[in-house]
Amino acid sequence: MSAINVALLGFGTVGQGVYEAIDTHQERLKEVLGKEVKIRGILIKDPTKQRKIDSSIKVTTEFKDILDIPDLHVILEAIVGEEPSYTYLTAAVEKGIHIVTANKAMFAKFGPDLLEKASNHGVSVGFEATTAGGIPVIGAIRQLLKVNEISCIQGILNGTSNFILSQMRKRGLSFDTALKQAQEKGYAEADPTSDVEGYDAFYKLLILSQTAFGGQPDWKDITREGITHLTAEWLQAAESFRLRFKHVGALERDGFNRIKGVVEPILVHETHPFYGVEDVENAVSLKGSLVGRVTLLGPGAGKCPTGSAMVEDFLSLMEGKYTNYPNTTVESGDVQEGSSQQWVLRFREKEEYQSWISRFTLKDRIQLGGYLYVFIEGRKEDLQSLLHAHEQIQAVSILNEIPLENEVKEGAVVS
């Protein structure tokens, strides 16, 4: 093999990032792989659009033209949507071509099937770029799983939502104004539904579940909530309690291999690693059985971070560094909750609350714009009973951070 031949599917933001990364890092790629990396073909959608692509590269709207490229070793896919991506990648795998994908929606649904097909045909699948942009979280999980068992994952998985919440809090903007700024900066699409309603983070959470636990819970069992209902006043009230809103996806597995997943806006203390994660940054915290908490921070969106993730994934694939998923059966079910939790509640100032507040510890309160915000601590069962009786009350929970170190068991000797 005198050169490693690759093709790109899609030439949008991510596809361009991959193209530029390969073009500008040829010397480094050759140093690592011992061979030149050549882009032989690019699949596009609109043939009339002007693109800065080297004339030696085959540009086509037909996937068959890509498959017909002689000695094609790897396809890097950056198309949006489940189809035709899944069909294209299946055909590539069946022809013995390695694949690298950034398509989170497709891989959340069809990832296990593609991995099984790839194993049967002796090729590899790279999917680092599907989750958390430029943060190498998939690689970190693969590395940890050589020894550690992962029991808990928390992540700020969508840079667009994080940017919006940061701007709303820091500048007092409305959701709509902050969203418009995100769109103007290229962080949000014209239709931002996938980002702001939590679908993007939902797909990424499923991929993390598959990677860390060897399976996914039923999709219907994962709570998914977006950020469109939040107001600047909500964020201001949280700030007064030294709390901040973050849009977080979380997974937890208990000792019976039951898993619970949720994607929702949640509050974090100033001690939580996510407290200072701002704008388009992403963050992922993992709990390993030996290492304890590992937190990764980095850019979660954009051409360069995602393009970088795909190229790094390509290198790992070519160097044979991949391991298989852990062989674990994952079931849905309730994970044991702690005995005491914290929330911030919002309700109209005129509403009487003295009658039920005695069930909780009142930590703080503030009045803003006709609403009363109260910071409380208590039992989850009591809160559920309260919300059932008073449907107009809104409640947001406080996210407990993953412990920095494993707790020392009772009776253990520490030297």
C-alpha positions in Angstrom: 0.0 0.0 0.0 1.8 3.1 -1.2 -0.9 5.4 0.0 -4.1 5.3 2.2 -7.0 6.2 0.0 -10.0 7.8 1.6 -13.3 9.3 0.5 -15.6 11.8 2.1 -19.4 11.6 2.2 -20.8 15.1 2.6 -19.0 18.4 2.3 -20.8 20.6 4.7 -19.3 22.1 7.8 -17.9 18.9 9.1 -16.9 17.5 5.7 -14.9 20.7 5.0 -13.2 20.4 8.4 -12.1 16.9 7.6 -10.8 17.9 4.1 -8.9 20.8 5.6 -7.4 18.8 8.4 -6.1 16.1 6.0 -4.8 18.7 3.6 -3.0 20.8 6.2 -1.6 17.9 8.2 -0.2 15.7 5.5 3.3 15.6 7.0 2.0 14.7 10.4 -0.2 12.0 9.0 2.6 10.5 7.0 4.9 10.6 10.0 2.3 8.6 12.1 1.1 6.2 9.5 4.2 5.9 7.3 2.1 6.5 4.2 0.5 9.5 2.5 -3.2 9.9 2.9 -5.0 10.8 -0.3 -8.6 11.9 -0.7 -9.8 10.2 -3.8 -13.5 11.2 -3.9 -16.1 13.4 -2.3 -19.8 12.8 -2.4 -21.8 16.0 -2.6 -25.5 16.9 -2.8 -25.6 20.1 -4.9 -23.3 20.0 -8.0 -23.9 23.7 -8.8 -22.4 24.9 -5.5 -18.8 26.3 -5.8 -16.3 24.5 -3.6 -12.6 24.8 -3.1 -11.6 21.2 -3.9 -8.5 20.0 -5.6 -9.1 19.2 -9.2 -7.5 15.7 -8.8 -10.3 14.6 -6.5 -13.4 13.0 -7.9 -16.5 15.0 -6.9 -19.8 13.2 -7.5 -23.5 13.1 -6.5 -23.6 9.3 -7.0 -22.5 7.0 -4.1 -21.7 4.3 -6.6 -18.9 6.4 -8.0 -17.4 6.4 -4.5 -17.6 2.7 -4.1 -16.0 2.2 -7.5 -12.8 4.0 -6.6 -10.0 1.5 -6.9 -8.3 0.4 -3.6 -10.4 2.6 -1.4 -9.5 1.9 2.2 -11.6 4.3 4.4 -14.9 6.3 4.0 -15.4 9.3 6.3 -19.1 10.1 6.5 -20.5 13.5 7.5 -24.0 13.4 6.2 -27.0 14.6 8.3 -29.9 12.1 9.0 -30.3 8.4 9.3 -30.7 7.8 5.6 -29.0 7.5 3.1 -26.1 7.4 5.6 -26.9 3.9 7.0 -27.4 2.4 3.5 -24.2 3.9 2.2 -22.1 2.8 5.2 -23.6 -0.7 5.1 -22.6 -1.0 1.5 -19.1 0.2 2.3 -18.7 -2.3 5.2 -19.9 -5.1 3.0 -17.3 -4.2 0.4 -14.5 -4.4 3.1 -14.0 -0.6 3.5 -13.4 0.9 7.0 -15.8 3.7 8.0 -15.6 6.7 10.2 -18.8 8.6 11.0 -19.9 11.9 12.7 -23.6 11.1 12.2 -25.0 10.9 15.7 -28.7 10.3 14.8 -27.8 7.5 12.5 -25.3 5.9 14.8 -27.5 6.0 17.9 -30.0 3.9 16.0 -27.9 1.7 13.7 -24.5 1.7 15.5 -24.8 -1.7 17.0 -25.9 -3.2 13.7 -23.0 -1.5 11.8 -20.5 -2.7 14.4 -21.7 -6.3 14.1 -21.6 -6.1 10.3 -18.1 -4.6 10.4 -16.9 -7.4 12.7 -18.3 -10.0 10.3 -16.5 -8.3 7.4 -13.2 -7.7 9.1 -13.3 -3.9 9.1 -13.5 -1.2 11.8 -15.9 1.6 12.6 -14.8 4.9 14.0 -17.4 7.1 15.7 -15.5 9.4 18.1 -16.9 12.5 16.2 -20.5 11.5 17.0 -20.2 12.7 20.6 -18.9 15.8 22.2 -17.2 17.4 19.2 -13.4 17.6 19.8 -13.4 15.8 23.2 -12.0 12.3 22.8 -14.6 10.8 25.1 -15.1 7.6 23.1 -11.4 6.9 23.2 -11.3 7.7 27.0 -14.0 5.2 27.6 -12.3 2.5 25.5 -9.1 3.1 27.5 -10.8 3.0 30.9 -12.7 -0.2 30.0 -9.4 -2.1 29.9 -9.6 -2.2 33.7 -12.3 0.0 35.1 -16.0 -0.5 35.1 -18.0 2.7 34.4 -21.1 3.2 36.5 -22.0 6.9 35.9 -21.7 9.4 33.1 -22.7 13.1 33.1 -22.2 15.4 30.1 -22.9 18.8 28.6 -23.2 17.3 25.1 -24.6 20.2 23.0 -22.6 23.3 22.4 -25.5 25.3 21.0 -27.7 24.9 24.1 -24.7 25.7 26.3 -24.0 28.8 24.4 -27.6 30.0 24.6 -27.8 29.4 28.4 -24.4 31.2 28.9 -25.6 34.2 27.0 -29.0 34.3 28.7 -27.3 34.3 32.1 -24.3 36.6 31.5 -26.2 39.2 29.4 -29.8 38.8 30.6 -31.0 37.9 27.1 -34.3 36.2 26.3 -34.1 32.7 24.9 -35.1 33.9 21.4 -32.4 36.7 21.4 -29.7 34.2 22.5 -30.9 31.7 19.9 -30.6 34.3 17.2 -27.1 35.1 18.2 -26.2 31.4 18.1 -27.6 31.2 14.6 -25.7 34.3 13.5 -22.4 32.8 14.7 -23.1 29.5 13.0 -23.6 27.6 16.2 -27.3 26.8 15.5 -29.1 25.7 12.3 -32.0 27.6 10.8 -34.1 24.9 12.4 -32.6 24.6 15.9 -35.1 22.0 17.1 -32.5 19.1 17.4 -30.3 21.2 19.6 -32.7 23.2 21.8 -35.2 20.4 22.4 -32.5 17.9 23.4 -32.6 15.5 20.5 -28.9 16.0 19.7 -27.8 15.3 23.3 -30.3 12.4 23.4 -28.6 10.6 20.5 -25.1 11.3 22.0 -26.2 9.9 25.3 -27.3 6.7 23.6 -24.0 6.3 21.9 -22.2 6.8 25.2 -24.4 4.2 26.8 -23.6 1.7 24.0 -19.9 2.4 24.4 -19.7 2.4 28.2 -22.3 -0.2 29.0 -22.5 -2.4 25.9 -26.1 -1.6 25.2 -28.8 1.1 25.4 -31.9 1.5 27.5 -35.2 1.6 25.8 -35.5 5.0 24.1 -38.9 5.7 25.6 -37.4 5.3 29.1 -35.1 8.2 28.7 -36.5 11.5 29.8 -35.7 14.3 27.2 -36.4 17.9 27.9 -35.1 21.0 26.1 -34.3 24.5 27.2 -37.0 26.6 25.4 -39.1 27.2 28.5 -36.2 28.8 30.5 -36.2 32.5 31.0 -33.5 35.0 32.0 -35.2 35.4 35.3 -35.0 31.7 36.0 -31.2 31.9 35.3 -30.9 35.0 37.4 -32.6 33.4 40.3 -30.3 30.3 40.1 -27.3 32.6 40.0 -28.4 34.3 43.2 -28.3 30.8 44.9 -24.8 30.3 43.4 -26.2 27.8 41.0 -26.2 27.6 37.2 -28.4 26.0 34.6 -26.7 23.5 32.3 -28.3 21.2 29.7 -27.0 17.8 30.8 -27.3 14.2 29.7 -26.7 11.7 32.4 -26.5 7.9 32.6 -26.3 5.7 35.7 -26.0 2.0 36.0 -26.6 0.1 39.2 -25.2 -3.3 40.5 -28.0 -5.1 38.6 -27.0 -3.7 35.2 -30.1 -1.5 35.2 -29.6 1.9 33.6 -31.3 5.2 33.8 -30.8 8.0 31.4 -32.1 11.6 31.3 -31.5 14.7 29.1 -32.7 17.9 30.8 -31.8 21.4 32.0 -30.5 21.0 35.5 -28.8 23.1 38.2 -25.2 22.7 39.3 -23.3 24.0 42.3 -20.2 26.1 42.0 -18.2 23.1 43.1 -19.4 21.0 40.2 -16.9 20.6 37.3 -19.7 21.8 34.9 -20.2 25.1 36.6 -17.6 27.0 34.6 -18.2 25.3 31.3 -19.4 28.1 29.1 -20.5 29.0 25.5 -20.0 26.2 23.0 -17.8 24.1 25.2 -18.8 20.5 26.1 -17.8 18.5 29.1 -18.1 14.8 30.1 -17.5 13.3 33.6 -17.1 9.6 34.0 -17.0 7.4 37.1 -14.6 4.4 36.9 -14.4 1.7 39.5 -10.7 2.3 40.1 -9.9 5.8 38.8 -12.9 7.6 40.3 -14.0 10.7 38.5 -12.5 11.7 35.1 -13.7 14.9 33.5 -13.0 15.9 30.0 -13.5 19.5 28.7 -13.2 20.9 25.2 -15.0 22.5 22.2 -18.2 20.7 21.4 -19.1 22.1 18.0 -17.7 23.6 14.8 -15.8 22.6 11.7 -12.3 22.2 13.3 -13.2 20.3 16.5 -15.4 17.8 14.7 -13.1 17.5 11.8 -10.2 16.9 14.2 -12.2 14.2 16.0 -12.8 12.4 12.7 -9.2 12.5 11.6 -7.9 11.4 15.0 -10.5 8.6 14.8 -9.2 7.7 11.4 -5.7 7.4 12.8 -6.7 5.2 15.7 -8.6 3.0 13.2 -5.6 2.7 10.9 -3.3 1.9 13.9 -5.6 -0.8 15.1 -6.2 0.7 18.5 -9.9 -0.1 18.7 -11.4 -2.5 21.2 -14.8 -4.0 21.1 -17.7 -2.9 23.2 -17.9 -4.4 26.7 -20.1 -7.5 26.6 -22.7 -6.3 29.0 -26.5 -6.7 29.1 -28.2 -3.5 30.0 -31.7 -3.3 31.4 -33.9 -0.4 32.1 -35.0 0.1 35.6 -35.0 2.4 38.6 -31.7 3.4 40.0 -31.7 3.9 43.7 -32.0 7.6 44.6 -30.2 9.3 47.5 -32.3 9.9 50.6 -31.9 13.7 50.4 -31.9 15.9 47.3 -32.0 19.6 46.4 -34.3 21.6 44.1 -35.2 25.1 43.1 -39.0 25.7 42.8 -40.7 28.6 41.0 -44.3 29.7 41.6 -46.4 32.9 41.7 -45.6 35.1 44.6 -49.2 35.3 45.7 -49.4 31.5 46.2 -49.3 30.3 49.8 -46.4 28.0 50.5 -46.0 28.0 54.3 -48.3 25.0 54.6 -46.0 22.7 52.7 -42.5 24.1 53.1 -42.2 22.5 56.5 -41.6 19.2 54.8 -38.3 20.6 53.4 -35.3 22.5 54.5 -35.5 26.0 53.1 -32.0 27.0 52.1 -32.7 30.3 50.3 -35.4 32.3 48.4 -35.7 35.2 46.1 -38.5 37.1 44.4 -38.2 38.1 40.7 -40.8 39.4 38.3 -43.9 38.2 40.1 -42.4 34.8 40.8 -41.0 33.4 44.1 -38.0 31.1 43.7 -37.2 28.8 46.7 -34.1 26.7 47.1 -35.0 23.6 49.2 -33.7 20.2 50.3 -35.7 17.2 51.1 -36.9 13.8 50.1 -37.8 13.1 46.5 -41.1 11.4 47.5 -42.2 14.6 49.3 -41.4 16.7 46.2 -43.3 14.3 43.9 -46.3 14.5 46.2 -46.1 18.3 46.2 -45.9 18.6 42.5 -48.8 16.2 42.1 -51.0 18.5 44.3 -49.7 21.8 42.8 -49.2 21.3 39.1 -48.4 25.0 38.6 -45.2 24.7 40.6 -42.1 24.3 38.4 -39.1 22.4 39.9 -35.5 22.0 38.8 -33.2 19.5 40.5 -29.6 20.1 41.6 -27.1 17.7 39.9 -24.8 16.0 42.4 -21.3 15.9 41.2 -19.5 12.6 40.6 -17.2 12.1 43.6 -13.6 13.1 42.9 -12.2 10.0 44.5 -13.7 6.7 45.5 -14.8 6.7 49.1 -12.7 4.7 51.5 -14.7 1.8 52.8 -15.5 1.6 56.5 -12.7 -0.2 58.3 -10.1 0.3 55.6 -6.6 1.5 56.7 -5.2 4.5 54.9 -1.4 5.0 55.2 
